[in-house]
Amino acid sequence: MDNIKTVWAPRALSLLRIIAGLLFLEHGLIKVFAFPHGPGFLHLPPLIEAAGLIEVIGGVLVAVGLFTRAAAFIMSGEMAVAYFMMAAPRGFLPLVNHGEPIILYTFIFLYIAAAGAGPWSVDALRSGGAD
């Protein structure tokens, strides 16, 4: 069990960070560049455009593990605001208001902001192996 905690837990953190960053990047790419599919969104309100930029820039930074704590903290905040603006008005329960993914992103990014990037990251390379 100690091997799992000391060797694999930091690697799992890196995998969580990479996957969450790439999935978040996808949300931003569709808003900003209409990529990877379809016409995307035309003439987005400025708040949604700002969210798309946070998702693109933050998604890349978190996926590669550069300035991870700051990027993840900003992304967590974006998702908390999104929950109260988009999901909460549709109902109290996340199952009813479809806010579960938003809540998960909020707390995954909050955890990454607290825990750091993990060993497989640019941040770890820049600091000599420790995040």
Backbone as CSV, one residue per row, in Angstrom:
resi,resn,N_x,N_y,N_z,CA_x,CA_y,CA_z,C_x,C_y,C_z
1,MET,0.814,-1.203,0.000,0.000,0.000,0.000,0.852,1.260,0.000
2,ASP,1.993,1.225,0.693,2.847,2.410,0.715,3.371,2.733,-0.678
3,ASN,3.623,1.690,-1.481,4.086,1.899,-2.849,3.042,2.642,-3.674
4,ILE,1.790,2.288,-3.479,0.715,2.974,-4.209,0.669,4.451,-3.821
5,LYS,0.767,4.709,-2.535,0.677,6.091,-2.061,1.876,6.923,-2.504
6,THR,3.064,6.390,-2.392,4.256,7.191,-2.673,4.609,7.245,-4.156
7,VAL,4.354,6.168,-4.890,4.745,6.124,-6.299,3.585,6.460,-7.225
8,TRP,2.447,5.841,-7.001,1.355,5.965,-7.965,0.422,7.143,-7.718
9,ALA,0.264,7.581,-6.493,-0.628,8.723,-6.226,-0.172,9.994,-6.948
10,PRO,1.115,10.339,-6.929,1.532,11.531,-7.690,1.339,11.371,-9.201
11,ARG,1.538,10.168,-9.696,1.326,9.922,-11.125,-0.156,10.027,-11.481
12,ALA,-1.007,9.527,-10.588,-2.452,9.639,-10.814,-2.877,11.110,-10.807
13,LEU,-2.279,11.920,-9.948,-2.543,13.359,-9.951,-2.173,13.956,-11.306
14,SER,-1.024,13.587,-11.839,-0.618,14.083,-13.161,-1.609,13.658,-14.236
15,LEU,-2.047,12.404,-14.192,-3.028,11.934,-15.185,-4.350,12.684,-15.064
16,LEU,-4.823,12.885,-13.840,-6.052,13.650,-13.625,-5.904,15.063,-14.186
17,ARG,-4.773,15.701,-13.909,-4.513,17.053,-14.398,-4.506,17.102,-15.918
18,ILE,-3.828,16.175,-16.557,-3.727,16.158,-18.016,-5.098,15.960,-18.651
19,ILE,-5.832,14.974,-18.192,-7.148,14.682,-18.774,-8.119,15.822,-18.528
20,ALA,-8.173,16.348,-17.306,-9.075,17.461,-17.008,-8.719,18.684,-17.841
21,GLY,-7.428,18.957,-17.991,-7.001,20.096,-18.804,-7.393,19.943,-20.263
22,LEU,-7.208,18.747,-20.819,-7.565,18.523,-22.224,-9.071,18.583,-22.447
23,LEU,-9.837,18.033,-21.526,-11.297,18.099,-21.662,-11.788,19.544,-21.553
24,PHE,-11.193,20.301,-20.657,-11.565,21.703,-20.500,-11.169,22.504,-21.741
25,LEU,-10.009,22.197,-22.290,-9.555,22.834,-23.523,-10.575,22.637,-24.637
26,GLU,-11.125,21.445,-24.723,-12.124,21.158,-25.757,-13.329,22.090,-25.641
27,HIS,-13.766,22.372,-24.423,-14.895,23.300,-24.222,-14.550,24.692,-24.729
28,GLY,-13.329,25.116,-24.487,-12.908,26.431,-24.952,-12.738,26.497,-26.464
29,LEU,-12.191,25.442,-27.049,-11.965,25.436,-28.496,-13.266,25.556,-29.275
30,ILE,-14.322,24.898,-28.800,-15.591,24.984,-29.523,-16.164,26.390,-29.410
31,LYS,-15.959,27.049,-28.275,-16.483,28.407,-28.103,-15.696,29.420,-28.923
32,VAL,-14.385,29.333,-28.887,-13.536,30.359,-29.489,-13.261,30.102,-30.969
33,PHE,-12.992,28.843,-31.326,-12.559,28.539,-32.697,-13.516,27.643,-33.475
34,ALA,-14.655,27.288,-32.893,-15.612,26.378,-33.531,-14.942,25.058,-33.908
35,PHE,-14.014,24.611,-33.091,-13.281,23.379,-33.311,-13.533,22.482,-32.111
36,PRO,-13.743,21.222,-32.210,-13.407,20.299,-33.270,-14.540,19.960,-34.228
37,HIS,-15.732,20.484,-34.053,-16.809,20.103,-34.961,-17.804,21.238,-35.100
38,GLY,-18.538,21.183,-36.172,-19.671,22.072,-36.363,-19.316,23.539,-36.494
39,PRO,-20.347,24.343,-36.629,-20.128,25.766,-36.818,-19.756,26.501,-35.537
40,GLY,-19.880,25.838,-34.392,-19.557,26.492,-33.135,-20.603,27.518,-32.766
41,PHE,-20.204,28.470,-31.997,-21.105,29.511,-31.538,-20.741,30.815,-32.243
42,LEU,-21.727,31.462,-32.824,-21.488,32.739,-33.482,-21.960,33.862,-32.578
43,HIS,-21.192,34.922,-32.537,-21.572,36.120,-31.796,-21.903,35.809,-30.335
44,LEU,-20.927,35.273,-29.654,-21.119,34.945,-28.246,-21.148,36.209,-27.398
45,PRO,-21.896,36.189,-26.310,-21.826,37.299,-25.369,-20.407,37.413,-24.802
46,PRO,-19.990,38.607,-24.432,-18.608,38.793,-23.948,-18.231,37.885,-22.774
47,LEU,-19.157,37.606,-21.878,-18.849,36.746,-20.742,-18.528,35.324,-21.191
48,ILE,-19.250,34.837,-22.195,-18.988,33.489,-22.715,-17.672,33.476,-23.494
49,GLU,-17.377,34.543,-24.224,-16.082,34.633,-24.916,-14.934,34.613,-23.913
50,ALA,-15.087,35.349,-22.813,-14.057,35.348,-21.771,-13.894,33.955,-21.183
51,ALA,-15.016,33.278,-20.947,-14.951,31.909,-20.431,-14.216,31.006,-21.417
52,GLY,-14.491,31.170,-22.708,-13.805,30.371,-23.727,-12.308,30.597,-23.713
53,LEU,-11.892,31.840,-23.543,-10.452,32.131,-23.476,-9.819,31.519,-22.234
54,ILE,-10.513,31.609,-21.106,-10.004,30.971,-19.889,-9.873,29.471,-20.108
55,GLU,-10.847,28.875,-20.775,-10.833,27.434,-21.008,-9.716,27.024,-21.966
56,VAL,-9.456,27.826,-22.993,-8.383,27.497,-23.941,-7.023,27.681,-23.276
57,ILE,-6.773,28.861,-22.750,-5.465,29.148,-22.156,-5.242,28.293,-20.916
58,GLY,-6.224,28.265,-20.031,-6.092,27.465,-18.814,-5.997,25.985,-19.102
59,GLY,-6.778,25.506,-20.073,-6.729,24.091,-20.426,-5.350,23.666,-20.898
60,VAL,-4.724,24.506,-21.730,-3.367,24.202,-22.207,-2.384,24.230,-21.039
61,LEU,-2.452,25.289,-20.226,-1.525,25.401,-19.097,-1.653,24.228,-18.128
62,VAL,-2.875,23.863,-17.800,-3.077,22.751,-16.871,-2.666,21.427,-17.521
63,ALA,-2.994,21.224,-18.778,-2.642,19.962,-19.443,-1.134,19.738,-19.479
64,VAL,-0.363,20.787,-19.755,1.097,20.618,-19.799,1.734,20.797,-18.426
65,GLY,0.973,21.349,-17.486,1.489,21.522,-16.135,2.392,22.722,-15.987
66,LEU,2.008,23.841,-16.579,2.780,25.083,-16.479,1.929,26.124,-15.766
67,PHE,2.469,26.726,-14.711,1.709,27.668,-13.869,0.393,27.010,-13.428
68,THR,0.505,25.755,-13.072,-0.670,24.918,-12.839,-1.549,25.418,-11.713
69,ARG,-0.963,25.760,-10.596,-1.766,26.164,-9.440,-2.606,27.399,-9.744
70,ALA,-2.002,28.400,-10.346,-2.727,29.638,-10.657,-3.806,29.386,-11.707
71,ALA,-3.452,28.654,-12.770,-4.419,28.371,-13.834,-5.594,27.555,-13.302
72,ALA,-5.308,26.537,-12.509,-6.374,25.692,-11.969,-7.268,26.477,-11.010
73,PHE,-6.691,27.380,-10.239,-7.486,28.196,-9.322,-8.451,29.095,-10.092
74,ILE,-7.965,29.719,-11.156,-8.821,30.572,-11.990,-9.917,29.745,-12.648
75,MET,-9.562,28.561,-13.143,-10.544,27.695,-13.795,-11.586,27.188,-12.801
76,SER,-11.169,26.906,-11.582,-12.115,26.500,-10.550,-13.098,27.630,-10.266
77,GLY,-12.587,28.843,-10.193,-13.455,30.000,-9.979,-14.429,30.207,-11.116
78,GLU,-13.941,30.023,-12.346,-14.832,30.151,-13.500,-15.983,29.155,-13.398
79,MET,-15.671,27.931,-13.012,-16.713,26.910,-12.918,-17.672,27.189,-11.764
80,ALA,-17.190,27.727,-10.668,-18.084,28.072,-9.561,-19.063,29.159,-10.002
81,VAL,-18.560,30.165,-10.708,-19.435,31.224,-11.226,-20.416,30.636,-12.227
82,ALA,-19.940,29.764,-13.098,-20.811,29.150,-14.103,-21.939,28.363,-13.436
83,TYR,-21.631,27.678,-12.347,-22.682,26.913,-11.677,-23.796,27.828,-11.190
84,PHE,-23.417,28.908,-10.526,-24.446,29.782,-9.962,-25.158,30.619,-11.013
85,MET,-24.510,30.852,-12.148,-25.170,31.606,-13.220,-26.007,30.725,-14.137
86,MET,-25.540,29.512,-14.408,-26.175,28.681,-15.431,-27.023,27.541,-14.857
87,ALA,-26.520,26.867,-13.860,-27.205,25.667,-13.384,-28.143,25.943,-12.218
88,ALA,-27.671,26.625,-11.221,-28.472,26.834,-10.007,-29.838,27.466,-10.270
89,PRO,-29.969,28.411,-11.199,-31.305,28.971,-11.447,-32.319,27.951,-11.979
90,ARG,-31.839,26.814,-12.507,-32.750,25.797,-13.038,-33.255,24.832,-11.978
91,GLY,-32.760,24.957,-10.762,-33.206,24.074,-9.688,-32.131,23.906,-8.649
92,PHE,-32.535,23.409,-7.479,-31.611,23.284,-6.359,-30.656,22.105,-6.512
93,LEU,-31.158,20.971,-6.945,-30.354,19.754,-6.996,-29.552,19.662,-8.295
94,PRO,-28.264,19.325,-8.203,-27.441,19.197,-9.404,-27.968,18.176,-10.412
95,LEU,-28.604,17.131,-9.936,-29.172,16.145,-10.849,-30.290,16.762,-11.680
96,VAL,-31.040,17.652,-11.083,-32.152,18.310,-11.765,-31.663,19.446,-12.662
97,ASN,-30.699,20.238,-12.185,-30.254,21.411,-12.948,-29.100,21.106,-13.902
98,HIS,-28.687,19.842,-13.982,-27.611,19.386,-14.872,-26.272,20.054,-14.552
99,GLY,-26.050,20.327,-13.282,-24.828,20.993,-12.861,-23.727,20.075,-12.368
100,GLU,-23.930,18.762,-12.450,-22.919,17.836,-11.932,-21.551,17.997,-12.584
101,PRO,-21.464,18.087,-13.928,-20.131,18.263,-14.522,-19.467,19.571,-14.085
102,ILE,-20.256,20.609,-13.917,-19.710,21.900,-13.493,-19.130,21.776,-12.087
103,ILE,-19.865,21.110,-11.198,-19.377,20.920,-9.832,-18.105,20.079,-9.833
104,LEU,-18.082,19.019,-10.631,-16.875,18.185,-10.699,-15.675,18.984,-11.183
105,TYR,-15.831,19.758,-12.253,-14.728,20.604,-12.728,-14.291,21.572,-11.636
106,THR,-15.245,22.184,-10.938,-14.903,23.134,-9.883,-13.973,22.491,-8.862
107,PHE,-14.331,21.313,-8.387,-13.555,20.703,-7.317,-12.315,19.965,-7.815
108,ILE,-12.329,19.473,-9.035,-11.098,18.895,-9.600,-10.048,19.983,-9.742
109,PHE,-10.434,21.129,-10.276,-9.458,22.210,-10.439,-9.052,22.815,-9.103
110,LEU,-9.954,22.860,-8.143,-9.587,23.338,-6.809,-8.570,22.387,-6.174
111,TYR,-8.777,21.090,-6.345,-7.817,20.109,-5.832,-6.453,20.275,-6.511
112,ILE,-6.445,20.431,-7.826,-5.185,20.603,-8.549,-4.488,21.886,-8.106
113,ALA,-5.258,22.948,-7.876,-4.664,24.198,-7.391,-3.991,23.986,-6.039
114,ALA,-4.571,23.151,-5.197,-4.001,22.887,-3.876,-2.853,21.878,-3.932
115,ALA,-3.010,20.825,-4.738,-2.037,19.726,-4.756,-0.854,19.985,-5.685
116,GLY,-1.037,20.821,-6.687,0.026,21.062,-7.653,-0.117,20.187,-8.879
117,ALA,0.879,20.256,-9.720,0.811,19.617,-11.035,1.153,18.139,-11.022
118,GLY,1.915,17.689,-10.052,2.376,16.311,-10.051,3.698,16.187,-10.788
119,PRO,4.256,14.978,-10.817,5.604,14.802,-11.357,5.716,14.929,-12.878
120,TRP,4.665,14.651,-13.597,4.724,14.721,-15.056,4.226,16.084,-15.508
121,SER,5.054,17.107,-15.336,4.624,18.465,-15.651,5.824,19.360,-15.926
122,VAL,5.550,20.445,-16.602,6.582,21.462,-16.824,6.958,22.100,-15.490
123,ASP,5.979,22.310,-14.623,6.274,22.878,-13.300,7.295,22.019,-12.554
124,ALA,7.147,20.695,-12.609,8.097,19.802,-11.929,9.475,19.891,-12.562
125,LEU,9.524,19.986,-13.888,10.820,20.133,-14.563,11.498,21.437,-14.180
126,ARG,10.722,22.499,-14.091,11.274,23.820,-13.766,11.787,23.887,-12.337
127,SER,11.190,23.103,-11.444,11.586,23.162,-10.043,12.518,22.020,-9.650
128,GLY,13.014,21.305,-10.609,13.950,20.222,-10.322,13.293,18.936,-9.871
129,GLY,12.027,18.718,-10.265,11.367,17.461,-9.964,10.302,17.563,-8.903
130,ALA,10.277,18.620,-8.150,9.223,18.788,-7.134,8.320,19.928,-7.565
131,ASP,7.041,19.727,-7.360,6.081,20.770,-7.743,5.960,21.790,-6.645
